[in-house]
Amino acid sequence: MLHGPYGTLNQSSLCMKNGQCKCNNPKEFVAETRRGDDSYPQYRRQFDTPIPINQNVTIDNRWVVLYNPWLLLKYDCHINVEICSSIKSIKYLYKYYYKGPDRVVTEVHRSSHYDEVKQFIDARWIAAPDTCWRIFKFNLYRMYQSVERLQVHLLNQHQVSFYEYQTISEIVNDEYFSRTMLTEFFALNRADDQQSRHLLYRKILEYYSWHSKEKEWRRRRSQKRDIDRIYTVSPIEGEKFYLSILLSNVKGPTGWDDLLTVNGVHYSSFKQSAQHRGLLESDSSIRSCLVEASILKMPCALRRFFATILIFCEPIDVRRLWDEFLSYMVDDYPSASTTTCHGLTNHLLRDLNDILLQHGKHISQYDLLALTSDSDNDNLMSRIIQEEMSIEVP
């Protein structure tokens, strides 16, 4: 399992190009395996005493090709073993195997005067074995094992496919359309089958198979296994995201209420349930940022910062952060003896809502106080006019 010796020791070898080895041999001595700059790992090559091959050539560990001793003994042939340490390596292997047949560009003309557009032909070159394979209509590719995607949806918010001749009332009243992978997983746990009660939602395909026509889970009779994948849910989707977290950590739930109940206490949202189960991170880092911002930033900038956190950071306990930094965010509002705390709070909610609306959000989507309409003069002015009138003119 040696590379040659070629490279700099044999300039006439096939691996040489422009005076350098295309395989970058000899390699460098490295104490420990590390990741290289080009996504290929640099394997451990310990310094050792060079071994003479003949009177002119000596080699060391830098010339050894990567190998596996067990595979060499089993197959008795040259086998090169590499480690895929990067997604680039995986993508390269995938594209290499599924790139399809080679393509050739041919050119046919009789003289030097020809129309390049008309003469261009894009053709495929297929070898004799590939041609026979296609003639007999053999399978060109298949995926093994099969990949099944598990549905994640809120109550009565799943997708339904139907024909044009079916009416909406017919679809809504038909129990068949209300059954999904998730609802039937709950039904399976409510039954007497105790095996499913010890499984997570993402593990159900190891022991059961989904029959889409009947829309039901059935116990597997063979040793065949499918690879399961849960649909990706973004934190921006709110309750659906926290539902996916619960399904990935709670074994054998019997229904929506079972996921919302923690130690006998029923919560109103999946977010609260996940929080009391200890599945969510704390807001300590977000709070530290707000503490520092409340000291350094003006109230107007602090309000924009708080809205940015609501949009992009998905804090867990929004109400607690609101109560703690409310006074800092309303510090620049004009106040009089008749100004009430409710008026300042409502004014702040309107300003935050104006920022949230620019990003397709609304203040009602967060665990904050309800925005009410009052008779303040500020309500009669647009935000742009309010900002212009708030500027102090000497």
C-alpha positions as CSV (number, residue, x, y, z in Angstrom):
1,M,0.0,0.0,0.0
2,L,2.7,2.5,-1.1
3,H,2.3,5.3,-3.5
4,G,5.0,4.3,-5.9
5,P,7.4,5.6,-5.0
6,Y,6.4,8.1,-7.6
7,G,6.0,11.8,-7.3
8,T,9.2,13.7,-6.9
9,L,11.2,10.4,-6.9
10,N,10.0,9.6,-10.4
11,Q,9.2,12.5,-12.6
12,S,8.0,10.2,-15.4
13,S,5.2,8.6,-13.5
14,L,1.6,9.1,-14.5
15,C,0.6,10.9,-11.4
16,M,3.0,13.8,-12.2
17,K,1.6,17.0,-13.6
18,N,3.5,20.3,-13.9
19,G,6.3,18.8,-11.7
20,Q,3.9,17.9,-8.9
21,C,2.1,14.8,-7.8
22,K,-1.7,15.0,-8.4
23,C,-2.2,13.0,-5.2
24,N,0.0,15.4,-3.3
25,N,2.5,12.8,-2.3
26,P,4.5,12.6,-0.2
27,K,2.2,13.6,2.6
28,E,3.3,15.6,5.7
29,F,4.1,14.1,9.1
30,V,1.2,14.8,11.4
31,A,1.0,13.9,15.1
32,E,-2.8,13.6,15.2
33,T,-5.5,13.3,12.5
34,R,-6.9,16.8,11.8
35,R,-9.2,18.4,9.3
36,G,-7.6,20.0,6.3
37,D,-8.4,23.3,4.6
38,D,-10.0,21.5,1.6
39,S,-12.4,19.4,3.7
40,Y,-10.1,16.4,3.3
41,P,-8.6,15.1,6.6
42,Q,-4.9,15.0,7.2
43,Y,-4.3,11.7,8.8
44,R,-1.8,10.9,11.5
45,R,1.6,10.0,10.0
46,Q,4.3,9.5,12.7
47,F,7.9,10.2,11.9
48,D,9.9,7.0,11.5
49,T,13.2,5.8,10.2
50,P,13.3,5.7,6.3
51,I,13.4,2.3,4.8
52,P,15.6,1.8,1.7
53,I,13.9,0.1,-1.3
54,N,16.9,0.1,-3.5
55,Q,20.2,1.9,-3.6
56,N,18.6,5.1,-4.8
57,V,15.2,5.3,-3.1
58,T,14.2,5.3,0.5
59,I,10.6,5.7,1.8
60,D,8.8,6.5,5.1
61,N,5.3,6.9,6.4
62,R,4.6,9.8,4.1
63,W,4.3,7.4,1.1
64,V,1.8,5.0,2.7
65,V,-1.6,4.9,1.1
66,L,-4.6,4.8,3.5
67,Y,-5.7,1.3,4.1
68,N,-7.7,-1.1,6.4
69,P,-5.7,-4.2,7.4
70,W,-8.9,-6.3,7.8
71,L,-10.1,-5.5,4.3
72,L,-6.7,-6.2,2.8
73,L,-6.5,-9.7,4.3
74,K,-10.1,-10.5,3.3
75,Y,-10.0,-9.5,-0.3
76,D,-6.3,-9.6,-1.0
77,C,-6.3,-6.6,-3.3
78,H,-5.4,-2.9,-3.3
79,I,-8.1,-1.1,-1.3
80,N,-7.9,2.6,-0.5
81,V,-9.9,3.7,2.6
82,E,-10.9,7.3,3.3
83,I,-13.0,9.0,5.9
84,C,-15.9,11.3,4.8
85,S,-15.4,14.1,7.3
86,S,-17.4,16.8,5.5
87,I,-20.8,17.3,3.8
88,K,-18.8,18.2,0.7
89,S,-17.5,14.6,0.6
90,I,-21.0,13.1,0.9
91,K,-22.3,15.4,-1.8
92,Y,-19.4,14.5,-4.1
93,L,-20.1,10.7,-3.6
94,Y,-23.8,11.2,-4.2
95,K,-23.4,13.3,-7.4
96,Y,-20.7,10.9,-8.6
97,Y,-23.0,7.8,-8.4
98,Y,-26.1,9.5,-9.7
99,K,-24.6,11.8,-12.3
100,G,-26.1,9.6,-15.1
101,P,-24.5,8.7,-18.4
102,D,-21.8,10.8,-20.0
103,R,-22.8,13.4,-22.5
104,V,-21.0,14.4,-25.7
105,V,-21.3,17.4,-28.1
106,T,-21.0,16.5,-31.7
107,E,-20.6,18.7,-34.7
108,V,-21.5,17.8,-38.3
109,H,-20.8,20.1,-41.3
110,R,-19.4,19.8,-44.8
111,S,-17.5,23.0,-45.2
112,S,-16.1,25.8,-43.1
113,H,-19.3,27.9,-43.6
114,Y,-22.0,26.5,-41.3
115,D,-24.6,27.6,-38.9
116,E,-23.3,26.8,-35.4
117,V,-26.8,26.9,-33.8
118,K,-28.3,24.5,-36.4
119,Q,-25.4,22.1,-36.3
120,F,-25.3,21.8,-32.5
121,I,-26.3,18.4,-31.3
122,D,-26.5,17.5,-27.6
123,A,-26.2,13.7,-27.3
124,R,-25.7,11.0,-24.7
125,W,-23.1,8.4,-24.9
126,I,-24.3,5.1,-23.5
127,A,-22.1,2.0,-23.4
128,A,-23.3,-1.4,-24.5
129,P,-24.2,-2.7,-21.0
130,D,-26.2,0.4,-20.2
131,T,-28.0,0.1,-23.6
132,C,-29.0,-3.5,-22.9
133,W,-30.1,-2.6,-19.4
134,R,-32.5,0.0,-20.9
135,I,-33.7,-2.2,-23.7
136,F,-34.8,-4.8,-21.2
137,K,-36.3,-2.1,-19.0
138,F,-34.5,-3.1,-15.9
139,N,-34.6,-0.8,-12.8
140,L,-31.9,1.9,-13.2
141,Y,-31.9,2.9,-9.5
142,R,-33.8,2.4,-6.3
143,M,-33.6,3.7,-2.8
144,Y,-33.0,1.3,0.1
145,Q,-34.1,1.7,2.7
146,S,-37.2,3.7,1.9
147,V,-37.6,7.0,3.7
148,E,-41.0,7.9,5.3
149,R,-41.8,11.4,6.4
150,L,-43.8,11.8,9.5
151,Q,-46.5,14.5,9.6
152,V,-46.5,17.2,12.2
153,H,-49.5,19.5,12.5
154,L,-51.7,21.2,15.1
155,L,-55.3,20.1,15.9
156,N,-57.4,20.1,12.8
157,Q,-54.7,22.0,10.8
158,H,-53.5,19.2,8.5
159,Q,-53.5,19.2,4.8
160,V,-56.3,17.4,3.0
161,S,-56.4,16.2,-0.6
162,F,-59.7,15.8,-2.4
163,Y,-61.3,15.6,-5.8
164,E,-63.1,18.5,-7.5
165,Y,-66.5,16.8,-7.4
166,Q,-66.3,16.5,-3.5
167,T,-68.0,19.3,-1.5
168,I,-66.4,21.0,1.5
169,S,-69.2,19.8,3.9
170,E,-68.7,16.2,2.7
171,I,-65.0,16.4,3.4
172,V,-65.4,18.0,6.8
173,N,-67.9,15.5,8.0
174,D,-66.0,12.4,6.7
175,E,-63.9,10.9,9.5
176,Y,-61.5,9.4,6.9
177,F,-60.1,12.9,6.1
178,S,-59.5,13.7,9.8
179,R,-57.1,10.8,10.2
180,T,-53.4,11.4,9.8
181,M,-50.1,9.8,10.8
182,L,-50.1,11.8,14.0
183,T,-53.8,11.3,15.0
184,E,-53.5,7.6,14.4
185,F,-50.3,7.5,16.5
186,F,-52.4,8.8,19.3
187,A,-55.1,6.3,18.6
188,L,-52.5,3.5,18.6
189,N,-51.3,4.5,22.0
190,R,-54.9,4.6,23.4
191,A,-55.4,1.0,22.3
192,D,-54.3,-2.0,24.2
193,D,-51.1,-2.3,22.2
194,Q,-48.5,-1.6,24.9
195,Q,-45.5,-1.7,22.6
196,S,-46.3,1.7,21.1
197,R,-46.6,3.3,24.5
198,H,-42.9,3.0,25.0
199,L,-42.0,4.6,21.6
200,L,-41.3,8.1,20.5
201,Y,-43.2,9.4,17.4
202,R,-40.0,9.3,15.4
203,K,-39.4,5.6,16.3
204,I,-42.8,4.3,15.3
205,L,-41.6,3.1,11.9
206,E,-39.2,0.7,13.4
207,Y,-42.1,-1.5,14.6
208,Y,-45.1,-0.3,12.5
209,S,-45.8,0.5,8.9
210,W,-48.1,3.2,7.6
211,H,-50.8,2.2,5.2
212,S,-51.8,5.4,3.4
213,K,-54.9,4.0,1.7
214,E,-56.5,2.8,4.9
215,K,-54.7,5.5,7.0
216,E,-53.7,3.3,9.9
217,W,-50.6,1.9,11.5
218,R,-50.0,-1.8,11.4
219,R,-47.4,-3.9,13.1
220,R,-44.6,-5.1,10.9
221,R,-44.5,-8.7,10.0
222,S,-41.0,-8.7,8.4
223,Q,-37.6,-7.5,9.5
224,K,-37.7,-4.7,6.9
225,R,-37.1,-1.2,8.4
226,D,-37.8,2.2,7.0
227,I,-35.9,5.4,7.7
228,D,-38.2,7.9,9.4
229,R,-37.9,11.7,9.1
230,I,-40.0,14.3,10.8
231,Y,-40.9,17.3,8.8
232,T,-38.7,20.2,9.7
233,V,-40.5,22.9,11.7
234,S,-39.0,26.4,12.1
235,P,-39.1,28.1,15.5
236,I,-40.9,31.0,13.8
237,E,-44.0,28.7,13.4
238,G,-44.7,29.0,17.2
239,E,-46.9,26.3,18.7
240,K,-46.2,23.9,15.8
241,F,-42.5,24.1,16.7
242,Y,-43.1,23.3,20.4
243,L,-45.3,20.4,19.3
244,S,-42.5,18.9,17.4
245,I,-40.2,19.2,20.4
246,L,-42.8,17.4,22.6
247,L,-43.2,14.6,20.0
248,S,-39.5,14.1,19.9
249,N,-39.2,13.7,23.7
250,V,-42.5,12.3,25.0
251,K,-43.1,8.6,24.7
252,G,-46.5,7.2,23.8
253,P,-48.8,10.2,24.0
254,T,-52.5,9.4,23.8
255,G,-53.7,12.7,22.5
256,W,-53.3,16.5,22.4
257,D,-54.3,16.8,26.1
258,D,-51.7,14.3,27.1
259,L,-49.0,16.4,25.6
260,L,-50.4,19.5,27.3
261,T,-50.4,17.9,30.7
262,V,-47.3,17.8,32.9
263,N,-47.5,16.2,36.4
264,G,-51.2,16.4,36.5
265,V,-51.3,20.1,35.5
266,H,-53.0,21.0,32.2
267,Y,-51.4,23.9,30.3
268,S,-53.0,26.0,27.6
269,S,-50.1,25.9,25.1
270,F,-47.4,23.4,23.9
271,K,-44.8,26.1,24.7
272,Q,-45.7,26.1,28.4
273,S,-45.8,22.3,28.4
274,A,-42.4,22.0,26.9
275,Q,-41.1,24.7,29.3
276,H,-42.3,22.8,32.4
277,R,-40.9,19.6,31.0
278,G,-37.5,21.2,30.9
279,L,-37.1,20.9,27.1
280,L,-36.5,24.6,26.4
281,E,-33.4,26.6,27.1
282,S,-33.7,29.5,29.5
283,D,-33.7,33.2,28.6
284,S,-30.6,34.0,30.6
285,S,-28.5,35.1,27.6
286,I,-31.4,37.3,26.2
287,R,-31.9,38.9,29.6
288,S,-28.2,39.7,29.9
289,C,-28.4,41.5,26.5
290,L,-31.4,43.5,27.6
291,V,-29.7,44.4,30.9
292,E,-26.7,45.8,29.1
293,A,-28.9,47.5,26.4
294,S,-31.0,49.2,29.1
295,I,-27.9,50.9,30.4
296,L,-26.3,51.9,27.1
297,K,-29.2,52.4,24.7
298,M,-31.8,55.1,24.6
299,P,-35.5,54.0,25.1
300,C,-36.3,54.2,21.4
301,A,-33.4,51.9,20.5
302,L,-34.3,49.6,23.4
303,R,-37.8,49.2,22.0
304,R,-36.4,48.3,18.6
305,F,-34.1,45.8,20.2
306,F,-36.9,44.2,22.2
307,A,-39.0,43.8,19.0
308,T,-36.0,42.3,17.3
309,I,-35.7,39.7,20.1
310,L,-39.4,38.9,19.7
311,I,-39.0,38.3,16.0
312,F,-35.7,36.4,15.7
313,C,-34.8,35.0,19.1
314,E,-38.1,33.3,20.2
315,P,-37.7,33.9,24.0
316,I,-39.4,31.5,26.3
317,D,-40.8,33.7,29.0
318,V,-41.8,36.9,27.1
319,R,-44.0,38.2,29.9
320,R,-41.2,38.1,32.5
321,L,-38.9,40.1,30.2
322,W,-41.7,42.5,29.5
323,D,-42.3,43.2,33.2
324,E,-38.6,43.6,34.0
325,F,-37.8,46.1,31.2
326,L,-41.1,47.9,30.8
327,S,-40.0,51.0,32.7
328,Y,-36.8,51.3,30.6
329,M,-38.7,51.3,27.3
330,V,-41.2,54.0,28.3
331,D,-38.7,56.3,29.9
332,D,-38.8,58.9,27.1
333,Y,-42.6,59.0,26.7
334,P,-44.1,62.4,27.5
335,S,-45.9,62.1,30.8
336,A,-48.2,64.4,32.8
337,S,-50.0,64.1,36.1
338,T,-53.0,62.7,34.3
339,T,-51.0,60.0,32.4
340,T,-51.9,56.5,33.7
341,C,-49.7,53.4,33.7
342,H,-52.2,51.8,31.3
343,G,-51.8,54.7,28.8
344,L,-48.0,54.3,28.8
345,T,-48.3,50.5,28.4
346,N,-50.7,50.8,25.5
347,H,-48.5,53.4,23.9
348,L,-45.5,51.0,24.1
349,L,-47.6,48.1,22.7
350,R,-48.5,50.3,19.7
351,D,-44.9,51.2,19.1
352,L,-43.8,47.6,19.3
353,N,-46.6,46.5,17.1
354,D,-45.6,49.0,14.4
355,I,-42.1,47.4,14.3
356,L,-43.6,43.9,14.3
357,L,-45.9,44.6,11.4
358,Q,-42.9,45.4,9.2
359,H,-41.8,41.8,9.6
360,G,-45.3,40.2,9.2
361,K,-45.9,39.8,12.9
362,H,-48.4,41.1,15.4
363,I,-48.3,41.9,19.1
364,S,-51.1,39.4,19.7
365,Q,-48.8,36.5,18.7
366,Y,-46.8,36.9,21.9
367,D,-47.5,36.5,25.5
368,L,-48.1,40.2,26.2
369,L,-50.9,42.5,27.3
370,A,-53.8,43.0,24.9
371,L,-53.5,46.1,22.7
372,T,-56.5,48.3,23.3
373,S,-57.7,51.5,21.6
374,D,-58.2,54.6,23.7
375,S,-58.8,58.3,23.2
376,D,-55.2,59.5,23.5
377,N,-54.1,62.1,21.0
378,D,-51.3,59.8,19.9
379,N,-53.9,57.4,18.4
380,L,-55.0,60.1,16.0
381,M,-51.5,60.6,14.6
382,S,-49.5,58.4,12.3
383,R,-46.2,57.1,13.6
384,I,-44.2,59.3,11.2
385,I,-45.9,62.4,12.6
386,Q,-45.3,61.3,16.2
387,E,-41.6,60.9,15.5
388,E,-41.3,64.3,13.9
389,M,-43.2,66.0,16.7
390,S,-41.1,64.3,19.3
391,I,-37.9,66.1,18.1
392,E,-37.0,69.0,20.4
393,V,-36.6,72.2,18.4
394,P,-34.7,75.0,20.3
